[in-house]
Every structure is written in structure tokens, then in C-alpha cells.
Amino acid sequence: MVAWITYIGIISIISAILAALIAPRKNRSSNAWAASSFLFPPSLIVLIFLGKSKTGPYRPDDDDNKDLKDLWSD
């Protein structure tokens, strides 16, 4: 039984690492895909078959932090 848990853990870690390496090449969020592949390793197969994202991963604009920059600027 302990061996199965070890194998599942190793597969989860390898799947997360591969997803983190593949996702940026497909213009997708590497953090989100690594987390989902760690929790559910077959999601790596979905990532492999997905095409490139036309919009790219979500990245907050600099304007979102404008109030904080104004607050902390000299």
C-alpha cells in the first residue's frame, strides 16, 4: 500500500513539472496548470492536446496597482 502512495506522489510531481514547462509554450498559465496537474495528473494530457491560447495567460495590468503605487511613492 505504501508503494502505491509513493508512485502516485512521484507521478503527481513529474506531471506538475512537465505542465509547468509545457504551459508557457502554449501561452497558458504555468502556475495554474502545474497545480491542476499535481492534483489531477491526467490534466497534463488535456494541456498537451490544447492549442496555443490567442489571448495568453491572465496577467493583471499595472493600472490595478496604481493606487498602491501612489500611496507608497515619495
PyMOL Python script that loads the backbone (N, CA, C, O; Angstrom):
from pymol import cmd

cmd.read_pdbstr("""\
ATOM      1  N   MET A   1       0.827  -1.201   0.000  1.00  0.00           N
ATOM      2  CA  MET A   1       0.000   0.000   0.000  1.00  0.00           C
ATOM      3  C   MET A   1       0.866   1.258   0.000  1.00  0.00           C
ATOM      4  O   MET A   1       0.568   2.224  -0.702  1.00  0.00           O
ATOM      5  N   VAL A   2       1.939   1.241   0.790  1.00  0.00           N
ATOM      6  CA  VAL A   2       2.813   2.402   0.853  1.00  0.00           C
ATOM      7  C   VAL A   2       3.472   2.649  -0.505  1.00  0.00           C
ATOM      8  O   VAL A   2       3.696   3.798  -0.887  1.00  0.00           O
ATOM      9  N   ALA A   3       3.778   1.588  -1.224  1.00  0.00           N
ATOM     10  CA  ALA A   3       4.405   1.733  -2.536  1.00  0.00           C
ATOM     11  C   ALA A   3       3.472   2.459  -3.498  1.00  0.00           C
ATOM     12  O   ALA A   3       3.933   3.288  -4.283  1.00  0.00           O
ATOM     13  N   TRP A   4       2.180   2.172  -3.461  1.00  0.00           N
ATOM     14  CA  TRP A   4       1.225   2.842  -4.355  1.00  0.00           C
ATOM     15  C   TRP A   4       1.157   4.331  -4.071  1.00  0.00           C
ATOM     16  O   TRP A   4       1.093   5.143  -4.994  1.00  0.00           O
ATOM     17  N   ILE A   5       1.170   4.689  -2.793  1.00  0.00           N
ATOM     18  CA  ILE A   5       1.133   6.109  -2.432  1.00  0.00           C
ATOM     19  C   ILE A   5       2.390   6.808  -2.932  1.00  0.00           C
ATOM     20  O   ILE A   5       2.328   7.941  -3.409  1.00  0.00           O
ATOM     21  N   THR A   6       3.511   6.144  -2.825  1.00  0.00           N
ATOM     22  CA  THR A   6       4.771   6.715  -3.318  1.00  0.00           C
ATOM     23  C   THR A   6       4.729   6.898  -4.827  1.00  0.00           C
ATOM     24  O   THR A   6       5.146   7.939  -5.336  1.00  0.00           O
ATOM     25  N   TYR A   7       4.234   5.906  -5.545  1.00  0.00           N
ATOM     26  CA  TYR A   7       4.140   6.010  -7.007  1.00  0.00           C
ATOM     27  C   TYR A   7       3.208   7.135  -7.425  1.00  0.00           C
ATOM     28  O   TYR A   7       3.517   7.879  -8.356  1.00  0.00           O
ATOM     29  N   ILE A   8       2.085   7.268  -6.758  1.00  0.00           N
ATOM     30  CA  ILE A   8       1.138   8.342  -7.090  1.00  0.00           C
ATOM     31  C   ILE A   8       1.768   9.702  -6.812  1.00  0.00           C
ATOM     32  O   ILE A   8       1.577  10.640  -7.586  1.00  0.00           O
ATOM     33  N   GLY A   9       2.511   9.820  -5.725  1.00  0.00           N
ATOM     34  CA  GLY A   9       3.187  11.079  -5.414  1.00  0.00           C
ATOM     35  C   GLY A   9       4.234  11.434  -6.440  1.00  0.00           C
ATOM     36  O   GLY A   9       4.333  12.591  -6.850  1.00  0.00           O
ATOM     37  N   ILE A  10       5.016  10.461  -6.862  1.00  0.00           N
ATOM     38  CA  ILE A  10       6.048  10.705  -7.882  1.00  0.00           C
ATOM     39  C   ILE A  10       5.410  11.094  -9.208  1.00  0.00           C
ATOM     40  O   ILE A  10       5.888  12.007  -9.881  1.00  0.00           O
ATOM     41  N   ILE A  11       4.346  10.419  -9.585  1.00  0.00           N
ATOM     42  CA  ILE A  11       3.644  10.749 -10.828  1.00  0.00           C
ATOM     43  C   ILE A  11       3.069  12.161 -10.754  1.00  0.00           C
ATOM     44  O   ILE A  11       3.123  12.899 -11.737  1.00  0.00           O
ATOM     45  N   SER A  12       2.523  12.543  -9.609  1.00  0.00           N
ATOM     46  CA  SER A  12       1.962  13.889  -9.445  1.00  0.00           C
ATOM     47  C   SER A  12       3.034  14.961  -9.576  1.00  0.00           C
ATOM     48  O   SER A  12       2.814  15.983 -10.225  1.00  0.00           O
ATOM     49  N   ILE A  13       4.175  14.740  -8.973  1.00  0.00           N
ATOM     50  CA  ILE A  13       5.263  15.722  -9.037  1.00  0.00           C
ATOM     51  C   ILE A  13       5.801  15.843 -10.458  1.00  0.00           C
ATOM     52  O   ILE A  13       6.025  16.953 -10.940  1.00  0.00           O
ATOM     53  N   ILE A  14       6.009  14.727 -11.127  1.00  0.00           N
ATOM     54  CA  ILE A  14       6.505  14.754 -12.509  1.00  0.00           C
ATOM     55  C   ILE A  14       5.491  15.430 -13.425  1.00  0.00           C
ATOM     56  O   ILE A  14       5.869  16.211 -14.297  1.00  0.00           O
ATOM     57  N   SER A  15       4.218  15.137 -13.235  1.00  0.00           N
ATOM     58  CA  SER A  15       3.166  15.748 -14.048  1.00  0.00           C
ATOM     59  C   SER A  15       3.140  17.267 -13.846  1.00  0.00           C
ATOM     60  O   SER A  15       2.984  18.018 -14.809  1.00  0.00           O
ATOM     61  N   ALA A  16       3.293  17.717 -12.602  1.00  0.00           N
ATOM     62  CA  ALA A  16       3.295  19.156 -12.326  1.00  0.00           C
ATOM     63  C   ALA A  16       4.498  19.846 -12.965  1.00  0.00           C
ATOM     64  O   ALA A  16       4.367  20.945 -13.505  1.00  0.00           O
ATOM     65  N   ILE A  17       5.648  19.219 -12.910  1.00  0.00           N
ATOM     66  CA  ILE A  17       6.849  19.808 -13.513  1.00  0.00           C
ATOM     67  C   ILE A  17       6.696  19.897 -15.030  1.00  0.00           C
ATOM     68  O   ILE A  17       7.020  20.922 -15.630  1.00  0.00           O
ATOM     69  N   LEU A  18       6.206  18.834 -15.644  1.00  0.00           N
ATOM     70  CA  LEU A  18       6.004  18.852 -17.097  1.00  0.00           C
ATOM     71  C   LEU A  18       4.981  19.911 -17.500  1.00  0.00           C
ATOM     72  O   LEU A  18       5.168  20.605 -18.499  1.00  0.00           O
ATOM     73  N   ALA A  19       3.912  20.038 -16.737  1.00  0.00           N
ATOM     74  CA  ALA A  19       2.890  21.047 -17.044  1.00  0.00           C
ATOM     75  C   ALA A  19       3.468  22.457 -16.920  1.00  0.00           C
ATOM     76  O   ALA A  19       3.156  23.332 -17.727  1.00  0.00           O
ATOM     77  N   ALA A  20       4.310  22.675 -15.909  1.00  0.00           N
ATOM     78  CA  ALA A  20       4.929  23.991 -15.736  1.00  0.00           C
ATOM     79  C   ALA A  20       5.865  24.328 -16.889  1.00  0.00           C
ATOM     80  O   ALA A  20       6.059  25.503 -17.200  1.00  0.00           O
ATOM     81  N   LEU A  21       6.443  23.325 -17.521  1.00  0.00           N
ATOM     82  CA  LEU A  21       7.336  23.558 -18.653  1.00  0.00           C
ATOM     83  C   LEU A  21       6.577  23.699 -19.978  1.00  0.00           C
ATOM     84  O   LEU A  21       6.998  24.448 -20.859  1.00  0.00           O
ATOM     85  N   ILE A  22       5.470  22.985 -20.114  1.00  0.00           N
ATOM     86  CA  ILE A  22       4.714  22.980 -21.374  1.00  0.00           C
ATOM     87  C   ILE A  22       3.774  24.181 -21.475  1.00  0.00           C
ATOM     88  O   ILE A  22       3.611  24.741 -22.559  1.00  0.00           O
ATOM     89  N   ALA A  23       3.156  24.583 -20.371  1.00  0.00           N
ATOM     90  CA  ALA A  23       2.129  25.628 -20.398  1.00  0.00           C
ATOM     91  C   ALA A  23       2.607  26.955 -20.995  1.00  0.00           C
ATOM     92  O   ALA A  23       1.881  27.529 -21.807  1.00  0.00           O
ATOM     93  N   PRO A  24       3.780  27.472 -20.641  1.00  0.00           N
ATOM     94  CA  PRO A  24       4.195  28.743 -21.247  1.00  0.00           C
ATOM     95  C   PRO A  24       4.379  28.667 -22.764  1.00  0.00           C
ATOM     96  O   PRO A  24       4.195  29.665 -23.460  1.00  0.00           O
ATOM     97  N   ARG A  25       4.735  27.510 -23.270  1.00  0.00           N
ATOM     98  CA  ARG A  25       4.892  27.357 -24.721  1.00  0.00           C
ATOM     99  C   ARG A  25       3.552  27.444 -25.438  1.00  0.00           C
ATOM    100  O   ARG A  25       3.494  27.721 -26.636  1.00  0.00           O
ATOM    101  N   LYS A  26       2.474  27.205 -24.693  1.00  0.00           N
ATOM    102  CA  LYS A  26       1.135  27.270 -25.268  1.00  0.00           C
ATOM    103  C   LYS A  26       0.395  28.527 -24.814  1.00  0.00           C
ATOM    104  O   LYS A  26      -0.827  28.611 -24.937  1.00  0.00           O
ATOM    105  N   ASN A  27       1.145  29.511 -24.285  1.00  0.00           N
ATOM    106  CA  ASN A  27       0.603  30.780 -23.802  1.00  0.00           C
ATOM    107  C   ASN A  27      -0.472  30.570 -22.741  1.00  0.00           C
ATOM    108  O   ASN A  27      -1.525  31.205 -22.783  1.00  0.00           O
ATOM    109  N   ARG A  28      -0.208  29.695 -21.808  1.00  0.00           N
ATOM    110  CA  ARG A  28      -1.136  29.406 -20.719  1.00  0.00           C
ATOM    111  C   ARG A  28      -0.413  29.588 -19.390  1.00  0.00           C
ATOM    112  O   ARG A  28       0.817  29.588 -19.340  1.00  0.00           O
ATOM    113  N   SER A  29      -1.168  29.740 -18.335  1.00  0.00           N
ATOM    114  CA  SER A  29      -0.610  29.978 -17.005  1.00  0.00           C
ATOM    115  C   SER A  29       0.104  28.728 -16.489  1.00  0.00           C
ATOM    116  O   SER A  29      -0.514  27.679 -16.311  1.00  0.00           O
ATOM    117  N   SER A  30       1.392  28.850 -16.256  1.00  0.00           N
ATOM    118  CA  SER A  30       2.152  27.686 -15.789  1.00  0.00           C
ATOM    119  C   SER A  30       1.783  27.320 -14.354  1.00  0.00           C
ATOM    120  O   SER A  30       1.760  26.138 -14.011  1.00  0.00           O
ATOM    121  N   ASN A  31       1.494  28.311 -13.511  1.00  0.00           N
ATOM    122  CA  ASN A  31       1.135  28.007 -12.126  1.00  0.00           C
ATOM    123  C   ASN A  31      -0.183  27.243 -12.038  1.00  0.00           C
ATOM    124  O   ASN A  31      -0.293  26.265 -11.299  1.00  0.00           O
ATOM    125  N   ALA A  32      -1.167  27.688 -12.782  1.00  0.00           N
ATOM    126  CA  ALA A  32      -2.476  27.032 -12.738  1.00  0.00           C
ATOM    127  C   ALA A  32      -2.394  25.613 -13.284  1.00  0.00           C
ATOM    128  O   ALA A  32      -2.962  24.688 -12.702  1.00  0.00           O
ATOM    129  N   TRP A  33      -1.697  25.438 -14.386  1.00  0.00           N
ATOM    130  CA  TRP A  33      -1.601  24.102 -14.971  1.00  0.00           C
ATOM    131  C   TRP A  33      -0.737  23.174 -14.126  1.00  0.00           C
ATOM    132  O   TRP A  33      -1.008  21.975 -14.061  1.00  0.00           O
ATOM    133  N   ALA A  34       0.292  23.702 -13.481  1.00  0.00           N
ATOM    134  CA  ALA A  34       1.111  22.861 -12.597  1.00  0.00           C
ATOM    135  C   ALA A  34       0.292  22.395 -11.398  1.00  0.00           C
ATOM    136  O   ALA A  34       0.372  21.234 -10.999  1.00  0.00           O
ATOM    137  N   ALA A  35      -0.489  23.297 -10.831  1.00  0.00           N
ATOM    138  CA  ALA A  35      -1.318  22.921  -9.681  1.00  0.00           C
ATOM    139  C   ALA A  35      -2.381  21.898 -10.067  1.00  0.00           C
ATOM    140  O   ALA A  35      -2.607  20.922  -9.352  1.00  0.00           O
ATOM    141  N   SER A  36      -3.031  22.132 -11.205  1.00  0.00           N
ATOM    142  CA  SER A  36      -4.074  21.193 -11.605  1.00  0.00           C
ATOM    143  C   SER A  36      -3.482  19.838 -11.997  1.00  0.00           C
ATOM    144  O   SER A  36      -4.100  18.801 -11.755  1.00  0.00           O
ATOM    145  N   SER A  37      -2.310  19.839 -12.588  1.00  0.00           N
ATOM    146  CA  SER A  37      -1.665  18.574 -12.958  1.00  0.00           C
ATOM    147  C   SER A  37      -1.140  17.838 -11.734  1.00  0.00           C
ATOM    148  O   SER A  37      -1.073  16.609 -11.731  1.00  0.00           O
ATOM    149  N   PHE A  38      -0.772  18.570 -10.708  1.00  0.00           N
ATOM    150  CA  PHE A  38      -0.340  17.920  -9.474  1.00  0.00           C
ATOM    151  C   PHE A  38      -1.523  17.236  -8.791  1.00  0.00           C
ATOM    152  O   PHE A  38      -1.407  16.111  -8.307  1.00  0.00           O
ATOM    153  N   LEU A  39      -2.660  17.927  -8.758  1.00  0.00           N
ATOM    154  CA  LEU A  39      -3.837  17.362  -8.097  1.00  0.00           C
ATOM    155  C   LEU A  39      -4.521  16.289  -8.936  1.00  0.00           C
ATOM    156  O   LEU A  39      -5.065  15.323  -8.400  1.00  0.00           O
ATOM    157  N   PHE A  40      -4.490  16.464 -10.260  1.00  0.00           N
ATOM    158  CA  PHE A  40      -5.151  15.535 -11.171  1.00  0.00           C
ATOM    159  C   PHE A  40      -4.227  15.310 -12.367  1.00  0.00           C
ATOM    160  O   PHE A  40      -4.376  15.985 -13.385  1.00  0.00           O
ATOM    161  N   PRO A  41      -3.271  14.373 -12.267  1.00  0.00           N
ATOM    162  CA  PRO A  41      -2.247  14.180 -13.293  1.00  0.00           C
ATOM    163  C   PRO A  41      -2.764  13.994 -14.727  1.00  0.00           C
ATOM    164  O   PRO A  41      -2.076  14.420 -15.655  1.00  0.00           O
ATOM    165  N   PRO A  42      -3.934  13.384 -14.964  1.00  0.00           N
ATOM    166  CA  PRO A  42      -4.384  13.275 -16.357  1.00  0.00           C
ATOM    167  C   PRO A  42      -4.689  14.623 -17.034  1.00  0.00           C
ATOM    168  O   PRO A  42      -4.854  14.676 -18.253  1.00  0.00           O
ATOM    169  N   SER A  43      -4.764  15.706 -16.253  1.00  0.00           N
ATOM    170  CA  SER A  43      -4.984  17.010 -16.885  1.00  0.00           C
ATOM    171  C   SER A  43      -3.789  17.426 -17.741  1.00  0.00           C
ATOM    172  O   SER A  43      -3.913  18.309 -18.589  1.00  0.00           O
ATOM    173  N   LEU A  44      -2.641  16.801 -17.526  1.00  0.00           N
ATOM    174  CA  LEU A  44      -1.481  17.059 -18.381  1.00  0.00           C
ATOM    175  C   LEU A  44      -1.778  16.648 -19.822  1.00  0.00           C
ATOM    176  O   LEU A  44      -1.330  17.302 -20.765  1.00  0.00           O
ATOM    177  N   ILE A  45      -2.527  15.573 -19.987  1.00  0.00           N
ATOM    178  CA  ILE A  45      -2.910  15.127 -21.338  1.00  0.00           C
ATOM    179  C   ILE A  45      -3.762  16.185 -22.017  1.00  0.00           C
ATOM    180  O   ILE A  45      -3.604  16.440 -23.211  1.00  0.00           O
ATOM    181  N   VAL A  46      -4.665  16.800 -21.264  1.00  0.00           N
ATOM    182  CA  VAL A  46      -5.502  17.867 -21.814  1.00  0.00           C
ATOM    183  C   VAL A  46      -4.623  19.028 -22.263  1.00  0.00           C
ATOM    184  O   VAL A  46      -4.819  19.566 -23.353  1.00  0.00           O
ATOM    185  N   LEU A  47      -3.665  19.414 -21.444  1.00  0.00           N
ATOM    186  CA  LEU A  47      -2.761  20.512 -21.794  1.00  0.00           C
ATOM    187  C   LEU A  47      -1.976  20.213 -23.061  1.00  0.00           C
ATOM    188  O   LEU A  47      -1.776  21.097 -23.894  1.00  0.00           O
ATOM    189  N   ILE A  48      -1.537  18.991 -23.207  1.00  0.00           N
ATOM    190  CA  ILE A  48      -0.749  18.621 -24.389  1.00  0.00           C
ATOM    191  C   ILE A  48      -1.564  18.775 -25.664  1.00  0.00           C
ATOM    192  O   ILE A  48      -1.036  19.206 -26.689  1.00  0.00           O
ATOM    193  N   PHE A  49      -2.846  18.425 -25.610  1.00  0.00           N
ATOM    194  CA  PHE A  49      -3.674  18.494 -26.805  1.00  0.00           C
ATOM    195  C   PHE A  49      -4.299  19.863 -27.057  1.00  0.00           C
ATOM    196  O   PHE A  49      -4.847  20.096 -28.135  1.00  0.00           O
ATOM    197  N   LEU A  50      -4.227  20.773 -26.088  1.00  0.00           N
ATOM    198  CA  LEU A  50      -4.750  22.115 -26.305  1.00  0.00           C
ATOM    199  C   LEU A  50      -3.851  22.885 -27.265  1.00  0.00           C
ATOM    200  O   LEU A  50      -2.636  22.684 -27.295  1.00  0.00           O
ATOM    201  N   GLY A  51      -4.458  23.757 -28.036  1.00  0.00           N
ATOM    202  CA  GLY A  51      -3.681  24.614 -28.918  1.00  0.00           C
ATOM    203  C   GLY A  51      -3.160  25.818 -28.160  1.00  0.00           C
ATOM    204  O   GLY A  51      -3.372  25.947 -26.954  1.00  0.00           O
ATOM    205  N   LYS A  52      -2.479  26.695 -28.870  1.00  0.00           N
ATOM    206  CA  LYS A  52      -1.975  27.913 -28.249  1.00  0.00           C
ATOM    207  C   LYS A  52      -3.133  28.847 -27.937  1.00  0.00           C
ATOM    208  O   LYS A  52      -4.085  28.959 -28.710  1.00  0.00           O
ATOM    209  N   SER A  53      -3.039  29.511 -26.799  1.00  0.00           N
ATOM    210  CA  SER A  53      -4.047  30.487 -26.407  1.00  0.00           C
ATOM    211  C   SER A  53      -3.830  31.759 -27.220  1.00  0.00           C
ATOM    212  O   SER A  53      -2.698  32.224 -27.358  1.00  0.00           O
ATOM    213  N   LYS A  54      -4.901  32.318 -27.751  1.00  0.00           N
ATOM    214  CA  LYS A  54      -4.783  33.540 -28.550  1.00  0.00           C
ATOM    215  C   LYS A  54      -4.614  34.765 -27.667  1.00  0.00           C
ATOM    216  O   LYS A  54      -3.981  35.740 -28.072  1.00  0.00           O
ATOM    217  N   THR A  55      -5.177  34.723 -26.456  1.00  0.00           N
ATOM    218  CA  THR A  55      -5.096  35.875 -25.570  1.00  0.00           C
ATOM    219  C   THR A  55      -3.946  35.783 -24.585  1.00  0.00           C
ATOM    220  O   THR A  55      -3.528  36.802 -24.036  1.00  0.00           O
ATOM    221  N   GLY A  56      -3.428  34.602 -24.349  1.00  0.00           N
ATOM    222  CA  GLY A  56      -2.332  34.427 -23.402  1.00  0.00           C
ATOM    223  C   GLY A  56      -2.846  34.269 -21.993  1.00  0.00           C
ATOM    224  O   GLY A  56      -4.045  34.406 -21.752  1.00  0.00           O
ATOM    225  N   PRO A  57      -1.957  33.981 -21.054  1.00  0.00           N
ATOM    226  CA  PRO A  57      -2.389  33.796 -19.668  1.00  0.00           C
ATOM    227  C   PRO A  57      -2.823  35.113 -19.053  1.00  0.00           C
ATOM    228  O   PRO A  57      -2.441  36.183 -19.528  1.00  0.00           O
ATOM    229  N   TYR A  58      -3.617  35.038 -18.004  1.00  0.00           N
ATOM    230  CA  TYR A  58      -4.064  36.245 -17.314  1.00  0.00           C
ATOM    231  C   TYR A  58      -2.893  36.900 -16.611  1.00  0.00           C
ATOM    232  O   TYR A  58      -2.179  36.267 -15.833  1.00  0.00           O
ATOM    233  N   ARG A  59      -2.710  38.160 -16.894  1.00  0.00           N
ATOM    234  CA  ARG A  59      -1.694  38.961 -16.215  1.00  0.00           C
ATOM    235  C   ARG A  59      -2.340  40.281 -15.837  1.00  0.00           C
ATOM    236  O   ARG A  59      -2.809  41.007 -16.714  1.00  0.00           O
ATOM    237  N   PRO A  60      -2.376  40.605 -14.558  1.00  0.00           N
ATOM    238  CA  PRO A  60      -3.011  41.869 -14.164  1.00  0.00           C
ATOM    239  C   PRO A  60      -2.257  43.055 -14.748  1.00  0.00           C
ATOM    240  O   PRO A  60      -1.030  43.042 -14.855  1.00  0.00           O
ATOM    241  N   ASP A  61      -2.995  44.050 -15.113  1.00  0.00           N
ATOM    242  CA  ASP A  61      -2.392  45.264 -15.659  1.00  0.00           C
ATOM    243  C   ASP A  61      -1.706  46.053 -14.557  1.00  0.00           C
ATOM    244  O   ASP A  61      -1.980  45.863 -13.372  1.00  0.00           O
ATOM    245  N   ASP A  62      -0.817  46.934 -14.966  1.00  0.00           N
ATOM    246  CA  ASP A  62      -0.153  47.792 -13.991  1.00  0.00           C
ATOM    247  C   ASP A  62      -1.130  48.788 -13.385  1.00  0.00           C
ATOM    248  O   ASP A  62      -0.902  49.290 -12.284  1.00  0.00           O
ATOM    249  N   ASP A  63      -2.208  49.075 -14.089  1.00  0.00           N
ATOM    250  CA  ASP A  63      -3.181  50.028 -13.581  1.00  0.00           C
ATOM    251  C   ASP A  63      -3.898  49.504 -12.347  1.00  0.00           C
ATOM    252  O   ASP A  63      -4.414  50.294 -11.557  1.00  0.00           O
ATOM    253  N   ASP A  64      -3.941  48.190 -12.164  1.00  0.00           N
ATOM    254  CA  ASP A  64      -4.601  47.621 -10.995  1.00  0.00           C
ATOM    255  C   ASP A  64      -3.896  48.027  -9.705  1.00  0.00           C
ATOM    256  O   ASP A  64      -4.530  48.113  -8.654  1.00  0.00           O
ATOM    257  N   ASN A  65      -2.616  48.273  -9.775  1.00  0.00           N
ATOM    258  CA  ASN A  65      -1.842  48.625  -8.589  1.00  0.00           C
ATOM    259  C   ASN A  65      -1.521  50.118  -8.531  1.00  0.00           C
ATOM    260  O   ASN A  65      -0.641  50.539  -7.780  1.00  0.00           O
ATOM    261  N   LYS A  66      -2.227  50.907  -9.318  1.00  0.00           N
ATOM    262  CA  LYS A  66      -1.939  52.337  -9.389  1.00  0.00           C
ATOM    263  C   LYS A  66      -2.127  53.008  -8.029  1.00  0.00           C
ATOM    264  O   LYS A  66      -1.310  53.840  -7.634  1.00  0.00           O
ATOM    265  N   ASP A  67      -3.198  52.654  -7.307  1.00  0.00           N
ATOM    266  CA  ASP A  67      -3.444  53.272  -6.006  1.00  0.00           C
ATOM    267  C   ASP A  67      -2.336  52.936  -5.022  1.00  0.00           C
ATOM    268  O   ASP A  67      -1.933  53.790  -4.232  1.00  0.00           O
ATOM    269  N   LEU A  68      -1.839  51.708  -5.059  1.00  0.00           N
ATOM    270  CA  LEU A  68      -0.766  51.330  -4.150  1.00  0.00           C
ATOM    271  C   LEU A  68       0.529  52.057  -4.502  1.00  0.00           C
ATOM    272  O   LEU A  68       1.284  52.449  -3.612  1.00  0.00           O
ATOM    273  N   LYS A  69       0.785  52.236  -5.787  1.00  0.00           N
ATOM    274  CA  LYS A  69       1.995  52.958  -6.198  1.00  0.00           C
ATOM    275  C   LYS A  69       1.921  54.408  -5.753  1.00  0.00           C
ATOM    276  O   LYS A  69       2.919  54.968  -5.302  1.00  0.00           O
ATOM    277  N   ASP A  70       0.735  55.030  -5.876  1.00  0.00           N
ATOM    278  CA  ASP A  70       0.574  56.413  -5.435  1.00  0.00           C
ATOM    279  C   ASP A  70       0.723  56.531  -3.923  1.00  0.00           C
ATOM    280  O   ASP A  70       1.262  57.520  -3.428  1.00  0.00           O
ATOM    281  N   LEU A  71       0.255  55.543  -3.200  1.00  0.00           N
ATOM    282  CA  LEU A  71       0.319  55.566  -1.748  1.00  0.00           C
ATOM    283  C   LEU A  71       1.759  55.474  -1.254  1.00  0.00           C
ATOM    284  O   LEU A  71       2.136  56.164  -0.306  1.00  0.00           O
ATOM    285  N   TRP A  72       2.568  54.619  -1.896  1.00  0.00           N
ATOM    286  CA  TRP A  72       3.926  54.378  -1.435  1.00  0.00           C
ATOM    287  C   TRP A  72       4.979  55.228  -2.135  1.00  0.00           C
ATOM    288  O   TRP A  72       6.156  55.161  -1.778  1.00  0.00           O
ATOM    289  N   SER A  73       4.587  56.019  -3.113  1.00  0.00           N
ATOM    290  CA  SER A  73       5.593  56.852  -3.797  1.00  0.00           C
ATOM    291  C   SER A  73       5.939  58.057  -2.932  1.00  0.00           C
ATOM    292  O   SER A  73       5.138  58.508  -2.113  1.00  0.00           O
ATOM    293  N   ASP A  74       7.144  58.563  -3.132  1.00  0.00           N
ATOM    294  CA  ASP A  74       7.605  59.708  -2.329  1.00  0.00           C
ATOM    295  C   ASP A  74       7.105  60.999  -2.881  1.00  0.00           C
ATOM    296  O   ASP A  74       7.397  62.060  -2.330  1.00  0.00           O
TER     297      ASP A  74
END
""", "prot")
cmd.dss("prot")
cmd.show_as("cartoon", "prot")
cmd.util.cbc("prot")
cmd.orient("prot")
